[in-house]
Amino acid sequence: MKLMNKLLTATAIVSASAASAVELEVTHWWTSGGEAAAVSKFAEAWNATGNTWLDGAIAGSGGTARPIIISRILGGDPMAATQLNHGRQAEELIEAGLLLDLTDVAEAGGWKDIVNPPALLDACTLDGKIFCVPVNIHSAQWLWLSHAAYETAGVDVPTNWGEFVASAPQLEEAGLVPLAMGQQGWQQNIAFGDITLAVAGVDAWRAVSVDRDIEVAAGPEYAKVFEEMVVARDMAKNSNVQDWNMATNMVITGQAGGQIMGDWAQGEFQVAEQVAGVDYTCLPGLGVNEILDTGGDAFYFPVIDDPEIEAAQKELAALLISPEVQVAFNLAKGSLPVRGDIDMSAANDCMQKGLNILANGGVLPSGDMSLTPDTQTQIEDLMAEFWSGDMSAEDGQARYVSIIEQAE
């Protein structure tokens, strides 16, 4: 009740729901071990207010869950709250008037003063109104390395992408997989984006991903990227897993040297009781650039014609961004908090690296913020085809240029 009182004082708008307990169905796609441990922090905090969190976990990735979530909202069977990535995924739902306006909650809680970087709240804003609450900062630019694998291979743990590539032959000689990679386009697209930043550089990435510069996409910088993608594909040729957390498990168990994956992988290391800097190494920006994108997760609240439900939805929105909940959730998730005013001294070595980069302003917009879901899907489909076959670097680049050329 102490947490409840703090939230009521902070928002001053949720007294209606305090009178009686309310059950809210919350959908999300956090189903791996680390993710489940993290989302339970939200559920515990909500249940502690006397209300009930009805968990609506959807197995699979966001690519599997998002169509289900959107279909339910469009079909008149909305959940009370749902995870989505803040960005352009919910634009059509907002324009159709199907998502709850949270501007009053945001103003009462001073979100504009506490959300860092501000782009996260901007991504929740349309026509001056705020429609989602950002809950974390997830960055995709990480290379996770297994100390056990490198000890087996008799090689020093790499400090950057170039050293990682150079270590591949020794790992293979030791019977290990150099690069763990799940066989899904969204995972391969993360690798593509990270390799682009490491090989072509930040300016080239921004020119294409943000400014849609076709000349750069078709030019020599991106030619080098696709050539390096062929190298990465070869390093992952014996990675025969599907899901991202299974690829992470290959690193945790020393079967693979490394994995390119977002910082949510850290939750899996924590569940396995591995220690950053002791059992594994994390390299933001693949050890090349001190840069991270600032994507992440947010919660949206479908419009439900029930004043009691609406009051509870706003209460939950305020709770998700409250200091205590932000600390508990993000420590478990391996993500960075969206609040710039809370104590994260308990964060491990990898999270501290991310916090330092964030503090120094080394951030980029995520693909969800700069590209439409349709364009993202086209790129993911291209990456799935590229990684599963023998498409040449030249053909891959040409296909990519065509997608960027048609991007809205």
N, C-alpha and C positions, 0 to 999 in steps of 0.2 A: 504493500500500500504506500510505502515511502516513495517508490518510483512513480506510482500513480499520482500522488499529490504533486510531485515535482512537475510532471507533465501537464497537469491541470493548471498549475500556476503559470507555467510557461506559455501555454497556448490560450487559455481563457476562453476557449470556444467549444469545449467538449463536455460541458456539464450535463447535457441531455443524455449522453450514453452512460454516464456514471451511475445513473439511477437504477439501472438493471443490467444484468450480464447479457452480452450479445455474442453469438457465435458467428465468426466470419470465415468463409472458405477462402483460402489463399493458395493460388496455383504458382508453381515454379518448376524449374528443371534441375534442381540441386539434389542429385540422387547418389553421387559417389560417396565414399566414406567421409572424406574431408568436408564435402559440401553439406551432407546431412548433419554433421556435427555443428557446422556453422549455422544453418537455418534453424536448428533447435534452439539457438540463443534467442532468435526472434520469437519463436513460439513460447519459450519459457517466460520471456518478458511480458508478452501479451496475456498469457494465462495468469500471470501474477497480478494483473489488474482486476481479476475476477471475471474477465471475459474468456472466450474459448477460441483457440486457433484450430480450425479444421484444415488439416494439411492436405493439399491437392497436388502432391508431387507427380510430375509427368516424366516417366522414364525416357532417357535419351537426351540428346543435345538440344540447344535452343532451336536449331533448325527443325527438329521434330515437334517441339512443344509449341512454338509460336503459332503455327497454323491452327493447332487445336484451340489455343487460347483465343485467337482472333475469331475463329469460327463460332465459338460459344458466345462471345460478346455480340457478334453480328446476328446470331441466330436467336437472340432473346433469352439466353440461358447464362447470364453473366455470373462469374464468381465475384466475391466482394473485393478482392485485391489480387493483383497478379504481377509477377516479375516480368519485366521486359528490359531490354537494353535502352538506356536513355539515348535518344537520337531520333532518327526518322521513321522508326518502325511503327509508331503509333499515330503518325500524322493523319491518316485517313479516319481512324477512329475518333480522333479529336474533332476533326472537321465535321464528322457526322453527329457530333453532340453526344457521343456514347461514353465519354470519360469524364469523371468528376473534376471540377475546377477546385484546385487546392490553394488558390491564391491567398485566401483568408488565413489558412493554416501557416503558409509560408511567411506571411507578413507578421503574424503573431509570434512566430518562432524566430524571426530575424534571419531567415535562411540566406538572404543576400549578403549578410555580414559574416556568416560562418562557413558557407560552402566554398571549398577551395580545391581546384581552381574554379573560378566563376563559370567557365564554359559548361560545367556539369549541370548547373541550374539553368543556364541558357538553353541547353538541350532539352530541358523539360518545359520550356516556355514557347508558347505560340500566341501571336497577336497580343502580347503583353500579359497573358495569363499563364499560371503555372499548373501543369497537369500531372506531374509525377514528383516523387520524392527520391532523390539519388541516395543510395545506401553505401556505395563503395566505389573505389577506383580500381579497376582492373587494367593491367597493362599486359600486352602480348609479347613484349620484346625481351624474352628471357631464354637463356640456355641453361638447362639443369644438368649437372654432371655428377656421375657416380664415382666416389672415391674408391669403392671396392673394385669397380671395373678397371680403373686405371692402375690400381695396385696389382691386379691379376695380370694386366698387360705389361707391367713394368715400365709404365710411362708416367711422366709428371702430369698432374691435372692441368688441362689447358687454361689459359687466361684470356683467350679471345677466339673468335671464329676461325682465323687462319690456323692457329695451333690445333684447334679441334679437327679441322680437315686434315692436317698433317699427321694427326695421331691415328687416323682411320686404319691404315694398313696394319699397325701393331695390334689394334683391337681385333681386327679380323683374324690375324694369325693366332690370337689367343682364343678364338672361337666365340668372340663376342660380336654383337651388332653395334656398329659405331653410332648410328642415329636411330632411336626409337621413333616410329611415326605411325599413328593410327590411320587406317584406310578410309578417311572421310575428308571431303573437300574443304570443310571449314578449318580442319587442322592443317592441311597442306597449304591453305591460303594464309594462315598465320605464319608458317615458315617462309612463304613467299614475301610477305610484307617485311618480316624481320631481316631476311637476307637482302632485300632491296635496300633497307636502311644501312646495313653493314657494308654493302658492296657499292651501291650507287650513291649513297649519302642522303642526308636529310633534305637538302635543297631539291634534288631530283625527285625524291619521294613526294615532297610537298607539291612540286610542279605538276605531277601527274595525279596524285590522289585528291588534292584539294582544288587545283586550278585546271585540271583536265587538259594539260599541255600535250597534244598529240606528238609534236616533234620530239619532245623528251622521251615519251613512251616508246617511240620508234627508233630512238637514237642509240649511240654507243653505250651510254650508262646502263640502259635497260638490257642491251645485248649481253653485257657482262653478267647481269643479274640472272638471265635465263641460262647462261652457260654454267653459272654456279648452281643453279637449280638442278641441272643435270648431274653435277657432282653430288649434291645432297641426295638426290633420288637414288644414286648408286650406293651411297652410304646406308640408306634405309631399305635396301632391296630384300633383306631378310627379316624385316620387321613385320611379322604376320599377325598383328593385332588390329582390332577395329576401333575400340573406344580410346579416348585420350587418357583416361586413368589407367588403362591396361598398359599403355605405352609408358606412363609415369612409373608403373610398377616394375617395368623392365629396368629402369634406372635405379629404383629403390633396392631391387634384389641383385643388382650388379650384372644383369644380363646384357645391358646396353651401356655405352659410354655416356650418351647424353640424349636430351630431348629438347626440342624447341617448343615451348608451350607458355601460356600465360601464367601469371603469378598464382592463379587458383591451384596450380599443381602443388604449391607449398602445403596446402591442407592435407594432401595425401602423404607427404613426408612426415607431417606432424602426427597423423593417425598411426603411422608406422614407427613412431617414436624415434625418428632420425633427427639429428641435430645439424643445423646449417653451419657450414664451416668445418664440421668434423666428419660427417657421413656424406655430405654432398656440398657442392659449390653451385652458386647461382651467379650468372653473368647477365646483368641488365644490358640491353642493347647489344647482345651477343659479345660483350666485352670490347666492342668497337666504339660505340657512341654512348655517352651518358645521357640517354634519351629514353623516354617512355611515352606511350600514348595514354590518354586519360579517358578510356572507355569505362565500362562498368555496368552495374545493374541498378535499376530503379523500380519502384513499385507504382503502378497505376491502379486507379479505383473506378471500375465501371459504374455508370449511373444506375442506381436502384431506387425506385420510387417508394422509399420508406424512410421517414425522417430519423427513426432510431438507428437504422443501418447506416445512413449517411453520417450521422454523428459519430458512430463507432469507427467508420472508415477514416474520418478525419483524426480521431484519437489515435488510431493505429499509425497513420502517417506521421504524426508528431512523435510517437514513440520510436519509430524506426530510425529517426535521425537524432534522438536524444543522446547525450554524452555517454551514459553508462552502456547503452545498447550498442552504440557505435564501436566502443572499445571491445566489448565481448564478442560481437559478431566478427569484426575484422581480424582480431587476433586468431580466431578459429578458421576464418576463410583464407587467410594469407593475403588478403587485399588491403589496400590503404583506405583509411577513413575519409569521408567527404568533409568532415569538420576539421578546420585548421586550429581549433582551440582546445583540443583534448590531449591528455597525457598518454603517449604511446611508448613510454620507456620500457615496457615489458616486451616490445616487439623484438623478434629475433634478428639475426645478422642480415638476412635477405630483405626483410621488411624495412630495416634501417637504411639499407641501400636505396630502396625505393623512396622512402621519406626524404632522404637527402636530395635525391634528384628532383623530387617535387618541390622541395624548399628552394632549390636553385633555379627553378623555372625551366627545367629541361623536359618540357611536355609537348606532345603533339595531339591533335584531334584524332579520335579513333575513326575507323572506316564507317562505323555506324552513324557518325555525325556528318560525314562528308559524302557518303555514297548512299543511294537509295537501296532498299532491300532487294529490288530486282537486279540492280547492277552487282551487288554483293553476291547474289545467287549465281549469276552468270560467271563471275570470276571463280567462285568455288567449284562450279561444274567444270570449268577449264582446268583448274588445278587437280581435280580428281582424275580427269582424263590424262593429264600430263604425267602424274605420278604413277598411274597404273599401267602405263604403256611405254612406248619408246619414242614419243613425240620429240622432235628435234627442238633445240633452243630457238632456232629461227622460226619454226612454225608456231611455237608457243608464244613468242613475242608478237608475231603477226596477229594471232587470235586475240591476244590481250589488247593490242592497239585498237582493234575493231570494237571491242567492248567499251573501252574508254571513250572512243569517238562517238558512240551512241548513248553514253551515259547522260542522264538528265541532271 
